[in-house]
Every structure is written in structure tokens, then in C-alpha cells.
Amino acid sequence: MKILLTGGSGDLGAVLAPQLAQRGDVPIVFDVRPPQTPTAVTPPAVYHPGSILNRDQLAAAMSGVDMVVHIAAWHGIHEVRGEKDVFDFWDLNVTGTFYVLETAVRAHIPHFLHISSTSIDEWPGIYGSSKIMAEELVRTYAARHGLNTLILRPRAFIPYWNKATYANYIEWARWFWKGAVHINDVAQATLKSIDLLTRQTFAQPPALVVDGAYDFSPADLANWDAAGPGSTFARVYPGYTAVIQQYNLDPTVKPHVLDISETRRLLGYEPHYSLRHLLQELVQYGPAGPPL
């Protein structure tokens, strides 16, 4: 299949494009900036420069495309840091999504995968509300035009190697510690969603939460640190107390775990990366993190 990745030069596109190419698909990386990772445009992958706010560029990029994976968006980090304002979020996340949907319908593209966010729960925040409105547009186009769509709602998944967001692996680890999903698991869910859309038609798009893997049982979470501060961590991860002390990571932090039962059921999704993997990487590689 020929698959257009809007915002494909970003982190998720850089992971997805080589995986799609390896399995025989043709990823079209559509972005205003070229991919920073050479493997993202290794043939048969193609880089098509353009903005989702430029309708002519969008139309040209969608020629002969079988599916759109709509990733392009400003993220919550841009709101937190004050890097983008409400006009920016509306333009890219709302108007941009409308342009992508309308252009896809005019190009007779049958399948549309929308990468949303669990931040829809953070209404009326600027980012969260923009993602809510983008999802509503997706549902509208599914109902109005019969566009076969699916919505993924991953947790924040900016990877540790994105130095514009995380100075080093330790900074990323402190964020992941609270409960998160690794970008490789988001890519897994995306690939499974692509495959599902080719097998099944949805009258209205399902919205599926994407969370990471957890080594804690429901009983662990319900009785967190019942034996004292840090006791649950020490029992589940024996031998790692010294390394988290070295890097000032807090063993008392209870992760916030999301319900992904429907994502498991529909996609067969099973996240792989957990806190245990992070600890192993920390021991092996230290604050630099594992090599790309």
C-alpha cells in the first residue's frame, strides 16, 4: 500500500517509515522539513515536502495514496512551554486536520488513521481542546462521506532521543516514571491499526487508548507502598535501588495506568516496553541512554 504520513519527519514518522518500507508498503513522508533520520526515506519510502495547511501540496502528495496516517500536530509540550499559542494550535491541529480529511475525500482515499491523544481529557486546555475538535472532524467525515477511519489516543510518546524536549535519558526517565508509552509501542499500535482498517470497515471510528506495559499487578497498584515508602518498587525491582538513588529517581511514585482493554481486543495490541526495560537501559548505558 501507498501510505501518506502527515508530519512524517517527526519522531513517530521516523520510526514508522522504515517499518512500513520493510514490510513492503510505500510510505510517503509529508512534512515541511525533511526527515532527520536517513532510514526514514530509504526506498521505497519517499519524502514529499509540504504543509498540511497548503491544499495544493496536500493534493499532490495524496495522488495514488491508499491510506492517510495523520500525525501532524502541535503537541502538549508546545503549550506547556508557551512555544505556540491558541492560534497556532487551531491552525495546525484543527484547520490542518480539516484540510487533510477534505483532501483525502476528494482524492477518493478509502482509509484514514488519526493519531489523537489522551490529552482530550484535559479540556479546556488549548492542546486538549484542539485534539477534541480534530477527533470530531474525523467522526464527521466518517459519517458524511463513509471514510473508513480509526482514532488512536496514545499517551505522550516523545522519545528520549528528542533533545529538543529531553536534555538526556534521565530527564526522559523522570517523565516515563509516572506512567507512559514508548514510541516503539505507539508504532506497533499504528501498524496494527493500518492492518485493521484494510480488513474492517467502521461506520463510526473507534477511539483506542495506547498505553505502555507495566510490571505492577492490580494488587500492587491498589496497595501501593503499603509496607512503607518505596516498598512496592523494591519488591518488584529488587537490585535497582542503588541506581535510582544515583540518578535521583523517586521509587515512591505510583504510575498512572490507563485502560487499554479495547485496544487489546480490537488490535491485538500488547505493549512491550516497561519500567523494567528503562532500568536495564539505565544500568547499561547511564544518562546517555541506549544508542539509536
PEWO-V921108 format. One record per residue. RES is the residue in one small letter. PHI is phi in whole degrees, 0 to 359 (* if undefined). PSI is psi in degrees with one decimal (none if undefined). D_CENTER is the distance of its C-alpha to the mean C-alpha in whole Angstrom. Layout:
BEGIN
res = {RES	RES}
phi = {PHI	PHI}
psi = {PSI	PSI}
d_center = {D_CENTER	D_CENTER}
END
This chain:
BEGIN
res = {m	k	i	l	l	t	g	g	s	g	d	l	g	a	v	l	a	p	q	l	a	q	r	g	d	v	p	i	v	f	d	v	r	p	p	q	t	p	t	a	v	t	p	p	a	v	y	h	p	g	s	i	l	n	r	d	q	l	a	a	a	m	s	g	v	d	m	v	v	h	i	a	a	w	h	g	i	h	e	v	r	g	e	k	d	v	f	d	f	w	d	l	n	v	t	g	t	f	y	v	l	e	t	a	v	r	a	h	i	p	h	f	l	h	i	s	s	t	s	i	d	e	w	p	g	i	y	g	s	s	k	i	m	a	e	e	l	v	r	t	y	a	a	r	h	g	l	n	t	l	i	l	r	p	r	a	f	i	p	y	w	n	k	a	t	y	a	n	y	i	e	w	a	r	w	f	w	k	g	a	v	h	i	n	d	v	a	q	a	t	l	k	s	i	d	l	l	t	r	q	t	f	a	q	p	p	a	l	v	v	d	g	a	y	d	f	s	p	a	d	l	a	n	w	d	a	a	g	p	g	s	t	f	a	r	v	y	p	g	y	t	a	v	i	q	q	y	n	l	d	p	t	v	k	p	h	v	l	d	i	s	e	t	r	r	l	l	g	y	e	p	h	y	s	l	r	h	l	l	q	e	l	v	q	y	g	p	a	g	p	p	l}
phi = {*	263	238	273	252	287	64	291	274	283	299	293	299	295	277	289	305	295	292	296	297	297	268	106	278	245	280	255	275	252	196	286	238	291	300	275	254	304	294	292	235	290	309	274	298	228	263	240	292	164	247	291	269	250	294	293	295	299	299	295	290	272	298	76	281	262	205	250	250	267	253	306	184	281	252	302	299	289	283	302	273	70	279	228	253	296	295	299	296	296	302	279	281	256	299	299	296	301	298	295	297	296	293	297	295	294	273	61	278	278	233	216	250	254	269	260	196	291	290	299	284	261	295	261	303	297	295	301	291	293	287	299	293	296	299	296	297	299	296	297	290	296	286	284	243	71	294	280	232	215	246	255	242	282	293	305	227	301	280	296	278	278	287	289	253	239	293	201	295	294	298	297	299	296	288	297	306	282	116	196	232	280	300	294	288	296	298	301	297	294	298	294	292	302	294	296	297	281	259	223	254	250	294	228	290	290	245	246	282	241	239	271	267	227	270	270	279	304	293	302	290	289	242	304	54	298	267	124	304	82	291	293	300	298	285	282	237	297	96	252	298	297	290	286	293	301	255	58	261	268	286	274	291	269	291	267	259	259	277	243	300	290	293	298	294	282	261	70	284	219	295	250	273	233	300	299	295	300	297	297	293	296	296	283	244	70	293	285	79	292	293	294}
psi = {151.6	116.6	121.2	127.5	102.2	141.2	29.0	-10.8	-5.1	-172.2	-48.7	-41.6	-37.3	-30.0	-40.3	-45.6	-49.0	-33.3	-40.8	-44.8	-39.6	-32.7	4.0	-0.9	166.7	98.3	131.5	108.8	106.3	116.7	157.7	-20.8	147.1	156.9	140.7	-15.9	117.9	-36.1	-18.1	-20.0	24.9	130.1	140.3	4.8	146.9	138.5	125.4	104.8	140.0	166.3	143.9	-10.5	1.2	105.7	-33.7	-43.2	-39.6	-47.0	-40.9	-39.9	-26.6	0.9	120.6	9.2	143.3	-25.1	145.8	130.4	107.3	104.5	-32.4	127.1	152.9	145.1	173.3	-33.4	-30.6	-27.8	-45.4	-41.6	-4.0	23.9	-24.7	146.6	-174.3	-32.2	-42.9	-46.3	-41.6	-46.4	-52.9	-48.1	-30.2	-62.8	-41.5	-42.0	-40.9	-45.4	-42.5	-44.6	-48.9	-40.1	-37.9	-41.8	-44.1	-27.8	0.8	37.0	126.3	-22.7	143.0	120.1	121.3	124.0	105.2	-139.2	150.0	-8.1	-2.1	-19.7	-7.8	30.1	140.2	33.8	156.7	-50.7	-50.0	-43.9	-32.7	-34.9	-33.7	-46.6	-35.6	-42.3	-39.8	-36.7	-42.0	-46.2	-37.7	-45.1	-31.1	-43.8	-41.1	-37.8	-2.9	20.7	126.8	109.5	157.2	142.6	127.2	135.2	80.1	152.7	169.8	132.3	20.9	127.0	165.1	-23.4	-3.0	93.8	-14.4	-20.4	-44.0	125.4	-33.7	-179.8	-33.5	-42.3	-43.1	-40.7	-38.5	-34.5	-46.8	-30.9	-32.4	-7.6	119.4	179.7	138.3	146.8	-30.8	-33.6	-34.5	-40.4	-40.9	-47.9	-35.9	-45.8	-42.0	-34.6	-41.0	-46.3	-40.0	-40.6	-29.2	-17.4	-25.9	140.7	132.3	128.7	-39.3	140.3	130.8	149.0	112.7	126.0	138.3	110.5	172.3	-171.7	149.5	138.1	-5.6	138.6	164.7	-35.3	-38.4	-45.6	-37.0	-28.4	40.9	126.1	34.2	-27.7	10.5	160.3	126.8	0.9	-36.7	-44.9	-46.6	-34.9	-40.1	-32.5	64.0	138.9	-4.9	4.3	-42.3	-41.7	-35.5	-28.8	-38.4	-38.0	13.4	45.9	139.0	112.4	-9.7	-9.3	122.6	121.9	146.9	110.9	133.4	157.5	114.9	23.7	-39.9	-34.1	-40.9	-44.7	-47.8	-39.3	-19.7	27.4	134.4	106.6	149.4	-38.1	123.7	-179.0	-30.1	-40.3	-40.1	-44.8	-41.4	-41.4	-36.5	-42.5	-43.1	-38.9	-15.3	-158.5	-14.5	-25.3	169.9	153.2	154.7	none}
d_center = {21	21	17	16	13	13	12	12	13	11	9	6	10	12	11	11	14	16	15	16	19	20	20	22	20	20	17	18	16	17	17	19	19	20	17	18	17	20	19	17	20	22	24	23	20	21	20	21	22	21	20	18	21	24	25	27	24	22	25	26	22	22	26	26	22	21	18	15	11	11	8	11	11	12	10	12	13	15	17	18	20	21	20	20	22	22	23	20	17	20	20	17	15	18	20	18	16	20	21	18	19	23	23	21	24	27	26	26	23	22	19	16	12	10	7	8	8	10	12	14	16	17	19	21	19	19	15	15	17	16	13	16	18	15	15	19	19	17	20	22	22	22	25	27	26	25	22	20	17	14	11	8	8	5	7	7	5	8	10	14	15	14	17	17	15	16	20	20	19	21	19	15	17	19	15	14	17	17	14	11	8	8	6	9	8	5	7	10	9	8	12	13	12	14	17	17	18	20	22	22	23	22	24	21	18	16	13	12	10	8	10	11	15	18	21	23	25	25	28	27	25	28	30	28	31	34	36	35	32	30	32	29	27	30	31	28	27	31	32	29	30	32	29	27	30	30	27	27	25	26	26	27	23	22	19	17	16	15	16	14	18	17	14	16	19	18	15	17	14	15	13	15	14	16	18	21	19	18	22	23	21	23	26	26	25	25	24	23	20	20	21	18}
END
